[in-house]
Amino acid sequence: MTRAYLDYAATTPLDPRVAATMAALQGPDGVFANPSSSHPHGRRAAAVIETAQERVLETLGDRDFQVIWTSGATEADNLAILGLARAIDQRGGERRRILISETEHSAVLAAADAAREAGLQVERLPVEADGRLSPETLEAALDRDVALVSLAPVNNETGVIQPIDQLAPRVKAVGARLHLDAAQAVGRVPEPGPYHHADLVSLSAHKCCGPKGIGALCVRPDVRLAPLMHGGGQQSGLRSGTLPVGLIGGMGDALRHRDDAIEQARQRALRGRLVDALRGLGSVVINGRGDGAPAILNASFPGVHGGALRAALGHLSVGFGSACSRRDGPSHVLRAMGRPDALAYASVRISVGRFTDAAEVDVAGAEVAAAVTGLRGISPLWREIEEGRWTVGSAYGVTTALEMA
């Protein structure tokens, strides 16, 4: 029997409806031609691209974007950040600072670091203990020399939702550009989302039950980017190459079937059910906020060794940090939230989705609880916490308040 899949924040299964759409586009009787071709087959392919583009703009709730198809959100993040940095370097712009938060996805962190090669200065802003970037912290860092602020509306490890409505006006006040890495946001934030605030938005199909290998960067018409790859000049010269019609059609269909408010409420109930199952353990630290993305729960288990916990849960399809990072150590996101390494390492990310049911959540909750109970039973630190010799905070040297299940 296949165990439950509870790592939707890493990637999602392909929706059967999307698979059927893609299958109809494949093969000699499908829509496979180069959409840049002017013949009938090419025009049919171009029509599929146009329909998918309409679905992207509908998802954003804002039609004032150019859609640049990419291989995924990682490439979109790189094109947004490095493309802007290289354009600034080429034209000698005076705005030469990029601001990001310390909890951004590795694609944004690495792209921002690479922007230093174009002579830009990168600053990572600290977040609060609950994972949110405060408007005051952002405002203190902003000035007229800032070219770009890049933020994820939904954090991929904790599900924390950033207050974009409060942050964006401060970015606009100094004339900087705002990039949103929205890979985790589609179907996980109420619509309309925060996209109307942005100058650039990165999207990924495989985070919303679409195919892997396709994403998009949505760009305002007045934003100037330098291409990262060169070729036949497709997509206004910003991303050359023959467009993959089947993948793009699949992404468009995935966005058409994106999770609505009813499905988000169902997933939030599943998350709550999981929290209830873990609450009986006592002293379970919830990393993030209760009003975060409905599908993601990140919890730390005091008194448990992180390596032992990972080994004990190796049979479960859950996450430990970000699946997009090669590092096997403590999460940089949890570190930025003030979690010490020992507590950050003893953390699990459980993320549900469209095809998760209550029975799967119950089984996973019971298995996590059993593993933690067993490991705490042989933990001297947990014994001392139970005896009242330490609080969780004092045992781990945490000075900020911890949210407990």
N, C-alpha and C positions, 0 to 999 in steps of 0.2 A: 504493500500500500504506500502510495506516495504521500509524504508528509506535507503539511501546509506550507505554502510559500508566504512568508511574512517579511519580505524585503522589497516592497513596492517603491521605496524611495531610491533604491539602486537602479531598478529597471522594472518594467511591467510586462505581463504577457500580452501577446498580440490579440486584440479583440477579434473574434471570429467574423464579425461583420466587416472589419477592416481587411482581414485576410481574404475574404470573398471579393472585395473590391479590387484588391491587388491582383488576385488570380485572374480576374476578368481582363486586366490590362496586359497580362503576359502572353507570350506565345505569338505565332504567326497571324492569328485572327484578332489579336489584342491591339493595344495602342502602345507601340514600342518605338516609333520613329523618333528621329532627332527633332525636337520642337523648334529648332532654328531653321529647319528646312521649309521651303515655300510650297512643296507639293501637298496633295490632300492628306497623306499619312502624317506629314509634319504638322499640318494645321490641326488635325485631330489631337495630336500630342500637345500642341500649344494650348488647346482648349482645356485639357486636363490640368495643365499648369495654372491656367487662369482661374479655374474653379477652386483649386487648392489655395491660391492666393486670396480669393474672396473669403475662404474659410478662416484663413489667418487673420485678415482684417476684421472679420466678424468677431473672432475670439478676442482681439484687442479692444473692440468697441471703438475703434478710431481708424478712419480710412486714410489719414494723412501719413502713411508710411510706404516706403518702397520695400518690397520683400526680396531679400537676397537668400537663395537656398544654399545651405551648407551641409556638411556631413553630420552635423549635430551641434549641440550647444557649446561644446568645447571649441570648435572652429568658429562659431558665431562670437563667442567671448573674445577669442584672439583677434578676429577681424575688427570687432568694435574697439578694443583697447589698443592693439598694436597698429591697426589701420589708422586710427585717429592720431596716435603718437607719431607715426611716420609722416602723416600729412602735415602735422605741425612742424616737424623737423625739416621737411622739404620746403615749406614756405616761410620758415623762420618766425613762427608765431611767438608772442610773448607769454602766452599761457603755457606753463611747462610743469604743472603739478597735477598729479592724479591722486585722488583720495579713494580708499577702499576701507571696509571694516576688516577687523582681524578674523572674522568668522566666515569670510567668503569661500566659495568653492575653490578647489585647487586650480581649476582652469583660469579663474580670474586672478588668483594670487600669482600664478606662474606667468601669465600674460603681462600683468602689471610689472613684475620684476624684469621681464624682458624689455619692457618699454624704457627702462633705464638706458639701454643701449642706444636709444634714439635721443638721449640727453634729457629725458624727463625725470622729474623727482617724484617718487612714490611714497605716500604716507599711509600707514595702516592705523586706523582709528580704533581705540578700545571700545568695547561694548559693556553694557551693564551686566550684573550677575544673572539677569534673566535672559540675556542674549540679545537684547535690543540695543540699537545705536541711539543714544539720546540726541534729540534735536540740538541741545546745548553743546554737546561734544562736536557735532558736525559744524555748527555755526562758528565755534571757536577756531576751527581749522580752515574755514573758507575765506578766500580773498579773491581779488581780481586776477590773480595769477593761476587760479585753478582751471584746468582745461576740462577735466572729467571727474565725475563721481560715479563709481560703479558699486551697485548694491544688489543683493538677492532679496526679493520680496518675501520669499519663504526659504528658510535655511534647510539645507538638505540633510543635516544630521539631527536637528532638534525640532524642526517644524516651526520655529519661531517666526512670526510674521512681523516684518519691519514696518514702522509707522511711516510709510512712504508719503502719505498725505501731509504729514508734518515736516518731513525732511525735504521733499521736492521744492517747496517754495523758497527755502533757504538756498538751495543750489541755483535756482533760477535768478534769485536776487543778485548774485554776483556774476551772472552771465555764463556759468559753466554748463557743460553738457551732463545729462544724467543717463547712465546705462543701467538697465535692469536685467539681471540674469534670471529670467522667469521660468527656467526649466522645471522647477518644482511647483510653480504657482498655478499653472493651468489646471482647472478642475479642483483646486485646493483652496482657492480664495473666492469669496462671493463676487459675483459679477454685477456691474462692470468692475474689473480689477483696476490696479493703479497705473495701467499702461499709458493713459493719456498724459501723465506727467513726464514721460520719458522721451528722450531723443533717439535712443537705441534700445531694442529689446531682443534678447536671445531666447529662442524656443527650441525644444527638443521633442521629437515624436515619441521616442520610446519611454518617456516618463508618463505618457497618457494613453497607454495601450495601443500605440502605433509602432511602426517598424523601426529597428535600429538602422543607423547609417544616414539619417536625414534630420535636418533641423533648419532653422532660419534665423537670420538677423534682419530685424525690421528697423529701417533707418528713415529719419525725417529727411525731406528733400534738401534742406539747407545744410546738412551735415557733410563735411568733406572727409573722405577716407582714402587711404592709399591701399591698393590691393596687396595681398600677401602672396598671391600666386598669379602667374601670367600665362596667357594662351590666346584663344581665339576672340577674346573680348566680350564673351557672353556676360549677361547681368550687369550691363553698364561698365564692363571692364573690371568690376570689383571682385568677381569670382568666376574666372574662366573655366570652361569645361562643359561637356555635353550633359544636360540635365537628366537625372534618373526619373523618368516619368512614373514608373511603378511606385517608387518610394515616395515621390511627392504626392501622387494620388492617394497613397496610403496615409500620409500625414494629414492631408486635407480631410480624409474620412475620419481619422482618429479625432481631429478637432471637432468635427461635426457631432461625434458621439461622446464628447468630453463630459466628465461627471458634472451633474447639475446639483442644485441645492438639496434635492431630496437624497441623492446618493451621498453627498457630503455629510448630511445629517446621519445617515445610516453608518457611515464610516466613523463618525464622531462617537456614536453609541458603542461601536465595537471597541474603540479606544478606551472609552469609559469602562467597559466590561473588563478589559485587560487590567486597567488600573485597580479595579475592585478586586481582581484575582491576586494582585501583588500586594495589596494593602495589608493583608493579614500577616505578611512577613515582618512588618514593622521597620521603620527607618529606611524606607526606600526613597531615594532622592530623585525627584522629577527634574530633569534638565530642560528648562524651557518654561513655557507658560501654558496654562490651561486653555487659553484662547488662541493657541497656535493652529497650525494646519491639522485638520481632523484626522488625517491618516497616520501621523507620525508620533510615536512615543519613544522618548529616550530616557532611560532610567539607570541610575547608579546604585550599586548594592554595597553599602559599607560593611566592613568585616570580612570581605571576600577578596581573595587574590585574583587579579584580572586574568592572568594566564590560566589559572585553574578554572575560572568561570568559562572562558572561551573553549577550553577543552571539554568541559562538562556539557556545553551546549553545541558542540560541533555537529550534532545530528540535526539541529534546527536550522531552517533557512531564515535567519535573522541577520541583522547587521551589527558590526562592531566598528564604529566610526564611519568613514566614507569609503564606498567600494571603488571610488574613482582615484583613490590615493594609494600609492604603493607602500606607504609607511605602515608598519604594524604596531607602532607605539601608541601612546595616548593621543586622543583626538585634539587637534589644534583648536577646534571649535570649543570644546569643553575647557581646555586650558585658558582660552580667552575669556571664558565666563567665570574664571577664578577657581576652577576645580583643580586640585593638586593631581599630580600624575597618578598616584595610587588609586584615587577615586575615579578619575577619568578612565583609567584602564579597566576598571571593574564596572563598565557600562555596556548596555545593550540598546540597540535601536530596533524597535519592532514597528514595521509599517504595513498597514493593511491597504486593501484596494477593492476594485470593482468586483472581483471574483472571490473575495474572502467571505466566509460565513461565520456565524457565532460559534459553531462547534469547533472550528479550527482555532479560533481565538481561545476558547476554553481549554483545549488540549495544550496549546502553547503556554498559556498562563500557568497551568498546573505543572508543566515540565520545567519552566523557569523557576517556579517556586520550590519545587523539589530539589533542583540543583543548588539553589542558593541556601536552602535549609541544610542540606548536607555539608556544604562547604563552611557554613557558619558554625556547624557543630564541631569542627576541628580547628576553629580560629581562636587563638588566645585574645586577639584584639576584640573580636565580637563578644567574647565572654566578659571582658572588662567594660565594654559599652553596656551590656545587659546589666552588669552589677552597679552601674551608675558611676563608675570611676572616671568615665569620659562621656562627653556628648559626642555626637557624630562630628560636629564642627570642630571641637577641641582635639579630637582624635586625629583629624586630618589637617589641622591647622587652617581651617576655613574661617575667614573673618566676616564673610557676608552671609545673609540669611539664605537658608536652603529650603526649597519647597519639597515637602514630604508627601508621599502618597497616603 
